[in-house]
């Protein structure tokens, strides 16, 4: 029986592209769902995210029981979890876009505005850039991926920093803790690199 992949639909993600990429990477049973019961029973969970931190957190919180279901599946039962872009940022303690707003608090840190040391570098950070693994998570390999973001995850504990990129200084590209993984880049827009990464996530046995 194929593994059940829950792609969380809270109105704030590039769902069709992420679903297509997961299927291209080998997923057979992908459920795009806003049902906490489906998320609670899933074998793997993917949380996408596009837009502002507060709006995404508000939309996720507005689905009755969803955060509790995610927490039970991931932190209670150890199901592998992948957060993408703002879906990664929501793992933080708080985000500072349009004021300070609480996140899920699964990985300590704060999401703050990008502030490149070189004023010639534009924000948002958009386009292809490096992924430089720290060696703390075997799923992250060196390569080039597609980014689009104006805020970055400043991790509280460097042990949870899985990869960086460079945009006028080091910028968090991936975070990891236990069975929780988050990437700032968009695997669904990162062509061969992104599909290979998703294939490793689907095979991951943390």
C-alpha positions as CSV (number, residue, x, y, z in Angstrom):
1,X,0.0,0.0,0.0
2,X,1.5,3.4,-1.0
3,X,2.3,5.9,1.7
4,X,-0.3,8.5,2.3
5,X,1.1,12.1,1.7
6,X,-1.0,14.9,3.2
7,X,-0.5,18.2,1.3
8,X,-2.1,20.7,3.7
9,X,-4.5,23.0,2.0
10,X,-5.1,26.2,4.0
11,X,-5.5,28.6,1.1
12,X,-1.9,29.8,1.2
13,X,0.2,27.5,-1.0
14,X,1.1,26.7,-4.6
15,X,-0.8,23.5,-4.2
16,X,-1.1,22.2,-7.7
17,X,2.6,22.7,-8.5
18,X,3.7,21.1,-5.3
19,X,1.3,18.2,-5.8
20,X,2.6,17.6,-9.4
21,X,6.2,17.8,-8.2
22,X,5.6,15.2,-5.4
23,X,4.0,12.9,-7.9
24,X,6.8,13.4,-10.4
25,X,9.2,12.5,-7.5
26,X,7.4,9.2,-6.9
27,X,4.5,9.9,-4.5
28,X,1.5,7.7,-5.4
29,X,-1.1,8.8,-2.9
30,X,-1.1,12.6,-2.4
31,X,-4.2,14.0,-0.7
32,X,-4.6,17.8,-1.0
33,X,-6.6,18.3,2.2
34,X,-8.0,20.7,4.7
35,X,-9.2,17.8,6.9
36,X,-7.3,17.4,10.2
37,X,-8.3,13.7,10.3
38,X,-6.6,13.0,7.0
39,X,-3.5,14.9,8.2
40,X,-3.5,13.1,11.6
41,X,-3.4,9.7,9.8
42,X,-1.0,10.6,7.0
43,X,2.4,8.9,6.7
44,X,4.1,12.1,5.6
45,X,3.0,15.8,5.7
46,X,3.9,18.7,3.5
47,X,3.0,22.3,4.4
48,X,3.4,24.7,1.5
49,X,3.2,28.5,1.9
50,X,3.2,31.6,-0.2
51,X,2.6,35.2,1.1
52,X,2.9,36.9,4.5
53,X,3.8,35.0,7.7
54,X,0.9,36.4,9.7
55,X,-1.7,35.7,7.0
56,X,-0.5,32.2,6.5
57,X,-0.4,31.5,10.2
58,X,-3.9,33.0,10.6
59,X,-5.2,30.8,7.7
60,X,-3.7,27.6,9.2
61,X,-5.0,28.5,12.7
62,X,-8.5,29.1,11.2
63,X,-8.9,25.4,10.3
64,X,-10.3,23.9,13.5
65,X,-8.1,21.2,14.8
66,X,-5.4,21.4,12.0
67,X,-2.5,22.5,14.1
68,X,-3.3,20.0,16.8
69,X,-3.5,17.2,14.1
70,X,-0.1,18.2,12.6
71,X,1.4,18.3,16.1
72,X,0.1,14.9,17.0
73,X,1.3,13.3,13.7
74,X,4.7,15.0,13.6
75,X,5.8,15.6,17.1
76,X,3.6,12.9,18.7
77,X,4.1,10.0,16.2
78,X,7.3,11.1,14.4
79,X,5.8,11.4,10.9
80,X,8.2,13.0,8.4
81,X,7.2,16.6,7.8
82,X,8.3,19.1,5.1
83,X,7.6,22.8,5.2
84,X,8.2,24.8,2.0
85,X,9.0,28.5,1.8
86,X,6.5,30.2,4.2
87,X,5.6,26.7,5.3
88,X,9.1,26.4,6.6
89,X,9.0,29.9,8.2
90,X,5.9,29.0,10.2
91,X,8.0,26.4,12.1
92,X,9.7,29.4,13.9
93,X,8.7,30.8,17.3
94,X,7.7,34.1,15.6
95,X,7.6,36.1,12.4
96,X,8.3,39.9,12.2
97,X,6.4,40.7,9.0
98,X,3.7,43.4,9.7
99,X,4.4,43.2,13.4
100,X,5.5,40.3,15.6
101,X,3.3,37.2,15.3
102,X,3.7,33.7,16.9
103,X,4.5,30.7,14.8
104,X,4.3,27.0,15.5
105,X,7.4,27.0,17.7
106,X,8.6,23.7,16.4
107,X,12.1,25.0,15.7
108,X,13.4,27.9,17.8
109,X,14.0,31.1,16.0
110,X,12.6,34.2,14.4
111,X,11.6,35.1,10.8
112,X,13.1,38.5,10.1
113,X,13.4,40.8,7.1
114,X,16.3,40.1,4.7
115,X,18.9,42.8,5.1
116,X,21.8,42.1,2.6
117,X,25.2,43.6,3.4
118,X,25.4,44.8,-0.2
119,X,22.8,47.5,-0.8
120,X,22.9,46.7,-4.5
121,X,21.3,43.3,-3.8
122,X,17.5,43.4,-4.2
123,X,14.9,42.2,-1.8
124,X,13.0,40.0,-2.4
125,X,15.7,37.4,-3.0
126,X,14.5,35.9,-6.2
127,X,15.9,33.4,-8.6
128,X,18.4,30.6,-8.6
129,X,21.0,30.4,-5.9
130,X,23.2,28.0,-4.0
131,X,22.1,25.4,-1.5
132,X,25.0,24.9,0.9
133,X,24.5,22.0,3.3
134,X,25.8,22.2,6.8
135,X,26.1,18.4,7.0
136,X,23.5,18.2,9.7
137,X,20.8,16.7,7.5
138,X,21.5,14.1,4.8
139,X,18.5,15.0,2.7
140,X,20.1,18.3,1.7
141,X,22.7,18.1,-1.0
142,X,24.7,20.9,-2.6
143,X,23.2,22.4,-5.7
144,X,21.2,25.3,-7.1
145,X,17.5,25.9,-6.2
146,X,14.9,28.5,-6.9
147,X,14.1,31.1,-4.2
148,X,11.5,33.8,-3.8
149,X,11.4,35.5,-0.3
150,X,11.8,38.8,1.5
151,X,12.2,37.3,5.0
152,X,14.5,34.7,6.4
153,X,14.6,32.2,9.3
154,X,17.2,33.1,12.0
155,X,17.5,29.9,13.9
156,X,18.1,30.0,17.6
157,X,20.2,26.8,17.7
158,X,22.7,26.3,15.0
159,X,22.3,22.5,15.4
160,X,18.9,23.0,13.5
161,X,20.5,24.9,10.5
162,X,20.6,22.3,7.7
163,X,21.7,24.6,4.8
164,X,22.5,28.1,3.8
165,X,22.5,30.2,0.7
166,X,24.1,33.7,0.1
167,X,22.4,37.0,-0.4
168,X,24.7,39.6,0.9
169,X,25.7,37.3,3.7
170,X,24.5,33.8,4.8
171,X,20.8,33.2,4.6
172,X,19.0,30.1,6.0
173,X,18.1,27.7,3.1
174,X,16.9,24.8,5.2
175,X,16.2,23.8,8.8
176,X,15.9,20.4,10.4
177,X,15.0,18.8,13.7
178,X,14.0,15.2,14.5
179,X,11.5,14.3,11.7
180,X,10.9,18.0,10.8
181,X,12.5,19.5,7.7
182,X,11.9,23.0,6.2
183,X,13.3,24.5,3.0
184,X,13.3,28.2,2.0
185,X,13.6,27.3,-1.7
186,X,10.8,26.0,-3.8
187,X,11.5,22.4,-4.8
188,X,8.5,22.5,-7.2
189,X,10.3,25.3,-9.2
190,X,13.8,23.9,-8.8
191,X,13.7,21.4,-11.7
192,X,16.0,18.4,-11.4
193,X,17.4,19.5,-8.1
194,X,14.0,20.0,-6.6
195,X,12.7,16.6,-7.8
196,X,15.7,14.8,-6.5
197,X,15.3,16.5,-3.1
198,X,11.6,15.5,-3.0
199,X,12.5,11.9,-3.9
200,X,14.9,11.8,-0.9
201,X,12.2,13.2,1.4
202,X,9.7,10.6,0.2
203,X,12.3,7.8,1.0
204,X,13.4,9.4,4.3
205,X,13.2,7.1,7.3
206,X,14.2,9.4,10.2
